[in-house]
Amino acid sequence: MKFYIIFLLFIISFFSCKESVKEKSKNLNTEASKLVSSIQIKIENLKDSKSKEIIVVAHRGDWRSAPENSLQAIQNSIDLDVDMVEIDIRETKDGHLVLMHDDTINRTTTGKGYLKEWTLDSLKTIRLIDGLGVATQHKIPTLQEALELAKGKILINLDKSYQIFDKCFEVIKRTGTEDQVIIKGVKRLAEVEKEFGQYLDKVHFMPIIILPNPDAKEIVDEYLASKTPPVAFEFVLKGDAVKEIMQEFKNIRAAGSSIWVNSLWPHFNEGHDDEKAVLDPNIYQWYIDNSIDMIQTDRPKLLLDFLRSKGYHK
């Protein structure tokens, strides 16, 4: 009798464990499916300039909670469900691509000097500094590390990357992140096609137009009429003479390219910047009213909360 009771308990335990494993597997598959769905939605929205959804771009990652251009700043952006993270790319003395905004490492690390005079191995011996100037445990990441972290989770904009476009593309291709990455530059179409035309159908390219610029509309029209119109235009709205091109934003979006404007500092957006939005989030309504559908911000959570309250972000 005792033997049968033990055997029965074993059978119950076996099938309970089996069901538990199946349930865990099901949960893992569900989470994986959600991730795939999430990045696909972000990519589709990036390619749809007519979408009501406004794309939020975290400037240098969520740098208020981690050092700028760090893997943790990228991970924080992923955790916030930000659409895209902007990172800065530079080349080391021995030809590696790393994340760094300045040409020196003085401001953001425990080291000193020009980044181009440091090898990757030597850079890995120093630490990143946070926004308060305090040394952290975080290291300078390589572009490959950043793209591997972002893969399948978040879109990525590579700033300061135009001069090393070809090297960046090698890493993009190696990590399989072509659909997730935007490379940008302050160049007219003819120059871009001459220098990097072979990549324009393989990766997203975004022209930067710094206003005021008397040739702004001509530059836009050239790109829109090209074989591979850009996924977006970044407009830096400096000065007062910006109204004329801003009136074209709706038409540009109708032609298939999104409009990227920065909310970082007041001279980039007619005074509608993040710090004013901290006191009054309705400052961000200016972007909606002006047909802007991509906003680079230093306050990603604040912007997301505002857009969601207005029905412009899920």
PyMOL commands that set and color helices and strands:
alter all, ss='L'
color gray80, all
select helices_A, chain A and resi 2-47+71-79+115-117+120-123+143-150+162-175+178-180+189-199+216-224+243-246+249-254+266-268+274-279+281-289+300-310
alter helices_A, ss='H'
color red, helices_A
select strands_A, chain A and resi 55-59+84-91+97-99+155-159+181-185+204-211+232-237+258-262+294-297
alter strands_A, ss='S'
color yellow, strands_A
deselect
rebuild
show_as cartoon
